[in-house]
Amino acid sequence: MRAMSRPGARRNPAWAAARIAAVPSRKGNSESPFWREALAPYAQPIIGRSVLALATSVVPYLVLSVAMYLALDISSLLVLAIAVPTAGFLLRTYVVFHDCAHGAFLPSRRANVWLGTALGLLVYAPFVRWRHDHAVHHATAGDLDRRGVGDVVTMTVAEYRGSSRRRRLGYRLVRNPLLMFGLGPILAMVVGPRIPARSARARMRRSVIGTDIALAVLIGALCWLVGWRDYLLVSAPPALLAGSAGIWLFYVQHQFEDAYWQRAEGWSYADAALHGSSYLRLPKVLQFFTGSIGLHHLHHLDARIPNYNLQRAHDDNPTFQDVPTLSLWDGVRAVRLKLWDEDRSRLVTFAQARGRSKRSSGGSRATTIAAR
């Protein structure tokens, strides 16, 4: 992985904020974040670009879904082959849904809500609750004292060592790639969003229940029209593929070796965005299907930037380019990382954590013997 190119960047994550502090804030507002002025021109939705993004995400997804249904009478292999690009367009649709949750896709707040709610039926997500959980993620990413909402479960080495066998096993299962990317999409897209939390506000409970009812009606109608088997054969493969890709994307955007985790007293929003969110450099075709969300450092710095403006914002501002950069292969390799080592300020594998524990124990015994 090519981490920050500045020497010592991993050991001193505050360098990014210091380096960019020279960006002027808005006139008359000394409290304005230092990046706001530089990124403001890109945080404006463009209706034409937004319509084009819809036309190159939702429309192809629906058209290819129909093509999959028509291909059922021809060949199962053909159906599965069509499922691959269908999944790509579903993933791209999810990015549009995501932008609506940030109020970034359309100029009108109400239009974002209505469009996001409609797209939520395609991606099986209750818009209002998802928007809340994702906002919490943005506000707490990289904060060790505020983990647990909208992020990948992450334990520190010390927490893992101090846990019971049962909890360790559970953590290993959650972080296992086969379960994370195999069972994960079913839990994250199908099961989890259907259940309103008991402690949730009434508005979010209504969002979940309303989405569940709408999905029941929509899916029921489709099953009545084409049959439940054909519905599953058409809808399930793209959803599972897109879900797996989405979970992997979300994982590598914050789970890489030189990531950023700090206790609350030392946590910084800017550092979390610029040091704890990766720039995942993907081939152009994959960047298209992922809606440029690989430029995650800029997205976390200013979530108001629509996906189609992220690359331009990155290219036009060299100040924001010296950030953790991952290739596609780096992203694949990052899956092996499991625990945050607070002493070394990096994510490590289970084996690395175990080896460090043995070395520490050996050093302690040697010190004890020498003292005797």
C-alpha positions in Angstrom: 0.0 0.0 0.0 1.2 3.5 -0.8 0.4 5.4 2.3 0.8 9.2 2.8 3.9 10.3 1.0 4.9 12.8 3.6 7.6 11.3 5.9 6.3 10.4 9.3 2.7 10.9 8.2 1.4 7.8 10.0 3.0 8.8 13.3 1.7 12.3 13.2 -1.8 12.3 11.6 -2.3 16.0 12.6 0.1 17.0 9.8 -2.7 17.0 7.3 -4.8 19.6 9.2 -1.7 21.7 9.8 -0.7 21.6 6.1 -4.2 22.6 4.9 -4.8 25.2 7.6 -3.6 27.8 5.2 -6.8 27.4 3.1 -8.8 30.6 4.0 -12.1 30.3 5.8 -15.2 32.1 4.8 -15.0 35.9 5.3 -16.6 37.0 8.6 -16.8 33.5 10.0 -13.7 32.5 11.9 -15.4 29.3 12.9 -15.8 28.0 9.4 -13.8 24.8 8.8 -10.6 25.3 6.8 -11.7 23.2 3.9 -15.1 24.8 3.3 -13.9 27.6 1.1 -11.8 25.4 -1.1 -14.5 22.8 -1.6 -17.6 25.0 -1.7 -17.6 25.3 -5.6 -17.9 21.5 -5.9 -20.7 21.1 -3.2 -23.3 22.4 -5.6 -25.6 19.8 -7.3 -25.9 20.3 -11.1 -29.3 19.2 -12.3 -28.1 18.0 -15.7 -25.3 15.9 -14.1 -27.8 14.5 -11.5 -30.2 13.5 -14.2 -27.4 11.8 -16.2 -26.3 10.0 -13.0 -29.9 8.6 -12.6 -30.0 7.7 -16.3 -26.7 5.8 -16.0 -27.7 3.9 -12.8 -31.3 3.3 -12.1 -32.4 3.0 -15.8 -29.8 0.4 -16.8 -30.4 -1.5 -13.6 -34.2 -1.8 -14.4 -33.6 -2.6 -18.1 -31.0 -5.3 -17.3 -33.4 -6.8 -14.6 -36.0 -7.2 -17.4 -33.3 -8.7 -19.6 -32.5 -11.2 -16.9 -36.2 -12.2 -16.7 -36.4 -12.7 -20.4 -33.2 -14.7 -20.4 -34.7 -17.2 -17.9 -36.2 -19.2 -20.8 -32.9 -19.2 -22.7 -30.1 -20.1 -20.3 -29.3 -19.9 -16.6 -25.7 -19.1 -17.4 -26.9 -16.2 -19.5 -29.0 -14.9 -16.5 -26.0 -15.1 -14.3 -23.8 -13.3 -16.9 -26.3 -10.5 -17.1 -26.4 -10.3 -13.3 -22.8 -9.0 -13.1 -23.4 -5.7 -14.9 -26.8 -5.5 -13.3 -25.1 -5.6 -9.9 -22.8 -2.9 -11.0 -25.7 -0.6 -11.9 -27.4 -1.5 -8.6 -24.2 -0.5 -6.7 -24.2 2.8 -8.7 -27.8 3.3 -7.7 -26.8 2.8 -4.1 -24.3 5.7 -4.4 -27.1 8.0 -5.7 -29.2 6.9 -2.7 -26.3 7.7 -0.5 -25.9 11.2 -2.0 -29.6 11.8 -1.4 -29.1 10.9 2.3 -26.4 13.7 2.5 -28.7 16.1 0.7 -26.0 16.4 -2.0 -27.7 15.0 -5.1 -30.4 17.6 -5.8 -30.6 21.3 -4.9 -33.9 20.8 -3.0 -33.8 19.1 0.4 -37.3 17.7 -0.1 -36.4 16.4 -3.6 -33.4 14.5 -2.0 -35.8 13.0 0.6 -38.4 11.9 -2.0 -35.8 10.5 -4.4 -33.9 8.8 -1.6 -37.0 7.2 -0.3 -37.9 5.8 -3.7 -34.4 4.5 -4.3 -34.5 2.9 -0.9 -37.0 0.4 -2.3 -34.5 -0.7 -4.9 -31.7 -1.0 -2.3 -33.9 -2.3 0.5 -33.1 0.5 2.8 -35.3 2.7 5.0 -34.2 6.2 4.0 -34.7 8.2 7.2 -33.0 5.6 9.5 -30.2 4.9 7.1 -29.6 8.7 6.8 -29.4 9.0 10.6 -27.0 6.0 11.0 -24.8 7.2 8.2 -24.6 10.7 9.7 -23.5 9.2 13.0 -20.8 7.3 11.0 -19.5 10.6 9.5 -19.5 12.3 12.9 -17.6 9.5 14.7 -15.4 7.8 12.1 -12.0 7.0 13.7 -13.2 7.8 17.2 -12.3 4.8 19.5 -14.7 6.0 22.1 -17.7 6.3 19.8 -17.7 3.1 17.8 -20.7 1.0 16.9 -23.0 2.9 14.7 -22.7 2.7 10.9 -19.2 1.3 10.9 -17.3 -2.0 10.7 -16.9 -3.6 14.1 -13.3 -3.0 15.2 -11.6 -4.0 18.4 -8.3 -2.9 19.8 -5.6 -5.5 20.5 -6.0 -4.9 24.2 -9.8 -5.3 24.1 -9.4 -8.5 22.1 -6.9 -10.0 24.6 -9.1 -9.0 27.5 -12.3 -10.6 26.0 -13.8 -13.9 26.7 -13.4 -16.8 24.3 -17.0 -16.5 23.3 -16.6 -12.8 22.4 -13.3 -13.5 20.5 -15.0 -16.2 18.5 -17.9 -13.8 17.7 -15.4 -11.1 16.6 -13.5 -13.6 14.4 -16.7 -14.6 12.7 -17.8 -11.0 12.1 -14.4 -10.2 10.5 -14.2 -13.4 8.5 -14.2 -12.5 4.8 -16.4 -15.5 3.8 -19.1 -14.4 6.3 -18.5 -10.7 5.9 -18.9 -10.7 2.1 -21.1 -13.8 1.8 -23.6 -13.6 4.6 -23.0 -9.9 5.2 -25.1 -8.6 2.3 -28.1 -10.6 3.5 -27.8 -9.3 7.0 -27.0 -5.8 6.0 -29.5 -5.4 3.2 -32.3 -7.8 3.8 -32.6 -8.6 7.5 -31.1 -5.7 9.5 -33.0 -2.9 7.8 -36.3 -4.6 8.3 -36.2 -4.5 12.1 -36.8 -1.2 13.9 -34.7 -0.7 17.0 -36.7 -0.4 20.3 -34.8 2.7 21.3 -35.2 4.4 17.9 -37.2 7.6 17.6 -40.7 7.4 16.3 -39.7 9.0 13.0 -37.1 6.3 12.3 -39.4 3.6 13.4 -42.0 4.9 10.9 -39.3 4.9 8.2 -38.5 1.2 8.8 -42.1 0.1 9.0 -43.2 2.2 6.0 -40.4 0.8 3.9 -41.2 -2.7 5.0 -44.8 -2.3 4.0 -43.9 -0.7 0.6 -41.4 -3.5 -0.1 -44.0 -6.2 0.9 -46.5 -4.7 -1.6 -43.9 -4.2 -4.3 -42.3 -7.7 -4.0 -45.7 -9.3 -3.5 -46.9 -7.7 -6.8 -43.8 -8.9 -8.7 -44.1 -12.4 -7.3 -47.8 -12.5 -8.4 -46.8 -11.3 -11.9 -43.7 -13.5 -12.6 -43.7 -16.1 -9.8 -41.6 -16.1 -6.6 -38.9 -18.4 -8.1 -38.3 -16.1 -11.1 -38.4 -13.1 -8.9 -35.6 -14.5 -6.7 -33.6 -15.7 -9.7 -33.7 -12.2 -11.1 -33.4 -10.1 -8.0 -31.1 -12.1 -5.7 -27.8 -12.5 -7.7 -27.4 -8.7 -8.4 -28.4 -7.8 -4.9 -25.9 -10.2 -3.4 -23.1 -9.2 -5.7 -23.7 -5.5 -5.2 -24.0 -6.0 -1.5 -20.7 -7.8 -1.3 -19.0 -5.2 -3.3 -20.5 -2.4 -1.2 -19.4 -4.0 2.0 -15.9 -4.4 0.7 -15.8 -0.8 -0.4 -17.1 0.4 2.9 -14.5 -1.8 4.6 -11.4 -0.6 2.7 -12.4 3.0 2.9 -11.6 3.0 6.7 -9.8 -0.3 7.3 -6.2 -0.1 6.1 -2.9 -0.5 7.8 -2.1 3.2 8.3 -5.6 4.2 9.2 -6.7 6.7 11.9 -8.2 5.8 15.3 -7.9 8.1 18.3 -9.5 8.4 21.7 -12.2 11.1 21.9 -9.9 13.7 23.5 -7.4 13.5 20.6 -9.9 13.0 17.8 -10.2 15.5 15.0 -12.8 15.5 12.2 -10.4 16.8 9.6 -7.7 14.2 10.6 -10.3 11.4 10.5 -11.3 12.5 7.0 -7.9 13.0 5.5 -6.0 10.3 7.3 -8.7 7.8 8.2 -10.5 7.7 4.9 -8.7 6.2 1.9 -8.4 7.3 -1.7 -9.1 4.0 -3.4 -7.7 4.3 -7.0 -9.8 2.1 -9.1 -9.8 1.4 -12.9 -12.1 3.8 -14.7 -14.8 1.2 -15.3 -14.9 0.3 -11.6 -14.8 4.0 -10.6 -17.9 4.5 -12.8 -19.9 1.7 -11.1 -18.8 2.8 -7.6 -19.8 6.4 -8.3 -16.3 7.7 -7.5 -16.9 6.9 -3.8 -13.3 5.7 -3.7 -12.4 9.3 -3.3 -13.5 8.8 0.3 -11.2 11.4 1.9 -13.0 14.2 0.1 -16.4 12.7 0.7 -15.7 12.6 4.5 -14.2 16.1 4.4 -17.4 17.5 2.8 -20.3 15.1 2.3 -22.2 17.8 0.4 -20.1 17.1 -2.7 -22.1 15.0 -5.2 -20.4 11.9 -6.4 -19.9 13.3 -9.9 -17.9 16.2 -8.6 -15.5 14.3 -6.3 -12.9 13.6 -9.0 -12.8 17.2 -10.2 -12.5 18.4 -6.6 -9.6 16.1 -6.1 -7.8 17.0 -9.3 -8.2 20.7 -8.8 -6.9 20.8 -5.3 -3.3 19.4 -4.8 -3.6 20.3 -1.2 -6.0 17.4 -0.6 -4.2 14.8 -2.7 -1.5 13.8 -0.2 -3.7 11.2 1.6 -3.7 7.4 2.2 -3.9 6.0 -1.4 -4.8 2.4 -2.1 -4.8 0.4 -5.3 -7.3 -2.4 -6.0 -4.8 -5.0 -4.8 -4.1 -3.0 -1.6 -7.9 -3.0 -0.9 -8.0 -6.8 -1.3 -5.0 -7.3 1.0 -6.5 -5.0 3.6 -9.2 -7.6 4.4 -6.6 -9.6 6.4 -6.3 -6.7 8.9 -8.4 -7.3 12.1 -7.3 -5.3 15.2 -6.2 -1.8 16.0 -2.9 -1.7 17.8 -3.0 1.5 19.9 0.7 1.3 20.7 1.8 1.3 17.0 -1.2 3.3 15.6 -2.0 0.8 12.9 -4.3 -2.1 12.0 -2.7 -5.5 12.4 -3.6 -9.1 11.6 -4.4 -11.6 14.3 -1.0 -13.2 13.8 0.8 -9.8 14.2 -1.1 -9.1 17.4 -0.3 -12.6 18.7 3.4 -12.3 17.8 3.6 -8.9 19.6 2.0 -10.5 22.6 4.6 -13.3 22.7 7.4 -10.8 22.3 6.0 -8.7 25.1 5.7 -11.7 27.4 9.2 -12.8 26.6 10.6 -9.4 27.4 8.7 -9.3 30.7 10.1 -12.7 31.7 13.6 -11.7 30.8 13.3 -8.5 32.8 12.0 -10.5 35.8 14.9 -13.0 35.6 17.4 -10.2 35.3 15.9 -8.5 38.3 16.4 -11.7 40.3 
